[in-house]
Structure formats: structure tokens, C-alpha cells
Amino acid sequence: MSSTNAKPYLSSTSRKVAFLGLGVMGFPMAGHLALAGHQVSVYNRNAAKAVAFCAEFPGASHGLTPRAAAAGADIVFCCVGNDDDLRAVTLGADGAFAGMQTGAIFVDHTTASADVARELYAAAKNIGLQFVDAPVSGGQAGAQNGALTVMCGGDALAFDVVKPVGMAFSKAFALMGQSGAGQLTKMVNQICIGGLVQALSEAIAFGQKAGLDVEQVLDVIGKGAAQSWQLDNRGKTMVADKFDFGFAVDWMRKDLGLVLDEAKRNGARLPVTALVDQFYADVQAIGGQRWDTSSLIKRLR
């Protein structure tokens, strides 16, 4: 399989599920659901991706609209770009909500605002549906390997139904609180990543200026208190000036925009995060819109 690595997971209960959005994350996530034995229907704005999915996973089907894909599903999963994309696939005559059966659950893996999560939670409740906001961490590799971390907000009963199904593409699947709590947890995650990558960028740039063997330095400090996922997985690729490892700068700026908007509302002070957001703007300005987030070091060279 080209987009999904096999994982020793097989659901004990087959569900009829839908997946909306077959990008670099959604395609392998939906693939793991198919591998786990669920009956999968998919939708993608570019229908060619949906056709390709069905060719790779025989038995899957695709709908020409979100409504068609969601019809009859017990659980509808979604992973799209932003708040507006999410509204586009849920609301309106062709939206998933219009095709879902009473009691069905919509699970949104988009990194979006807490506000839109609460808005769609309420809209779903009003028509007898359930909604769980469930952004993910782990990037493209995590999606392909079925090893994502999923942070959820919503009702416990809906979460309990969704978790055993979502574990097909996850290593951790946790309920963080009421509607919106999943998105807020993802914001905490992105604050941490931004600060860590900037610190790692400065450390590598400093080591290079000092004439050190920076790969050796990373090996040594990675065994001590400076160790992090970013150091282990991106340190040496940053030294090698390679930045094609998934999550793009454009998407990180979108996420940090959500963080900073939320901070204005709740009064949190985020001086370093605001600075890192501007540093990512510098990377965009030198043509790095699609480089991965470790490319912060480029502005120091």
C-alpha cells in the first residue's frame, strides 16, 4: 500500500463509517479504518482522490457530496483544512449533517478553532446528532503508521463509541473535556512545538558558528535534559538543510493564528509564540511556505 503502513489492529466490531477529506492525513487515516475491517465510504473535494482510495482499498465506496458519503454511517470522520472547510462539509443541503442518521457521531480531526467546534456541536445536537472535536498530533508519519495522538472534546458517551474505532489510526485517544477542549489542547501542543523548534534552530546555528560537529553534539545532548521529539527526529535533518518532512509552514501559521486569537479572548500572555509566528512569516517570505516546520533555522543562516 502506498499511503498506509499495515498495523496489527483489527476491530472486534465492524462499523459503517465515512471519512471526509483525503489529504496527506486523511487518506492514510481512512485507510487504517478500512484495514481494521470497517465499511468505509469517503468523500474528497477532488473526486480523483476518492476514486484512488477505492482502488487501493477494495470494498470502500465514495460519495460525490459529503451528504452522500455520510448517509447511513454510524460515525463520520473528517480531516479538512480550516473552519470554513469544516462548515462546507458539514452544513447545507449537501453537507454531512443533512445525510446522517439520528444518533450518528461526527468526529472532526481538523485543527480548527474552539469556537467552530462549539458551533457545530450545538448544530449537531439540535438535529439529533453528536459531535466530537478531535484534532491530532503526529503528522503525516503518524497518520501513515497508525500512531496519532488524538485530543477530544465532547460528550463522554459519544467519545466511548468513537475511541475503539479511532484507535485504528491512533496510539492515544483521550477525552480532554467538553466541546472545544480538544481544539484547545491542540493549541497547547502547537505552542510547545513552536517554542521547541525555535530553540533547536538557535542551538544548531550556534553550534555551527562555534565550529562544533553538530551531529555529534545532538547525539550527546539527546541523551540528557535537552532531549525532545524535535531533536531526535528533526535535529540532524535541520543540520542537513532538509525540510520536506510533512507539516508545512503555511499550516503552522494557520494553527498559531488560532492560538493567538484564542489568547486574546482568554487573556493568556504568549510573547514567545507571537514571536515564533512572525519568524514563520519570515520563512514564508523567503519561499518556504511548503517547507516543514523545522525550517525555522533557514532564517538564521
C-alpha positions, 0 to 999 in steps of 0.5 A: 500500500502506498499511503498506509503502513499495515498495523496489527489492529483489527476491530472486534466490531465492524462499523459503517463509517465515512471519512471526509477529506483525503489529504496527506492525513486523511487518506492514510487515516481512512485507510487504517479504518478500512484495514481494521475491517470497517465499511468505509465510504469517503468523500474528497473535494477532488473526486480523483482522490476518492476514486484512488482510495477505492482502488487501493482499498477494495470494498470502500465506496465514495460519495460525490457530496459529503451528504452522500458519503455520510448517509447511513454511517454510524460515525463520520470522520473528517480531516479538512483544512480550516473552519470554513472547510469544516462548515462546507462539509458539514452544513447545507443541503449537501453537507454531512449533517443533512445525510446522517442518521439520528444518533450518528457521531461526527468526529472532526480531526481538523485543527480548527478553532474552539469556537467552530467546534462549539458551533457545530456541536450545538448544530449537531445536537439540535438535529439529533446528532453528536459531535466530537472535536478531535484534532491530532498530533503526529503528522503525516508519519503518524497518520501513515503508521497508525500512531496519532495522538488524538485530543477530544472534546465532547460528550463522554458517551459519544467519545466511548463509541468513537475511541475503539474505532479511532484507535485504528489510526491512533496510539492515544485517544483521550477525552480532554473535556467538553466541546472545544477542549480538544481544539484547545489542547491542540493549541497547547501542543502547537505552542510547545512545538513552536517554542521547541523548534525555535530553540533547536534552530538557535542551538544548531546555528550556534553550534555551527558558528562555534565550529562544533560537529553538530551531529555529534553534539545532538547525539550527546545532548539527546541523551540528557535534559535537552532531549525532545521529539524535535531533536531526535527526529528533526535535529540532524535533518535541520543540520542537513538543510532538509525540510520536506518532512510533512507539516508545512509552514503555511499550516503552522501559521494557520494553527498559531493564528488560532492560538493567538486569537484564542489568547486574546479572548482568554487573556493568556500572555504568549510573547514567545509564540507571537514571536515564533509566528512572525519568524514563520512569516519570515520563512514564508517570505523567503519561499518556504511556505511548503517547507516543514516546520523545522525550517525555522533555522533557514532564517538564521543562516 
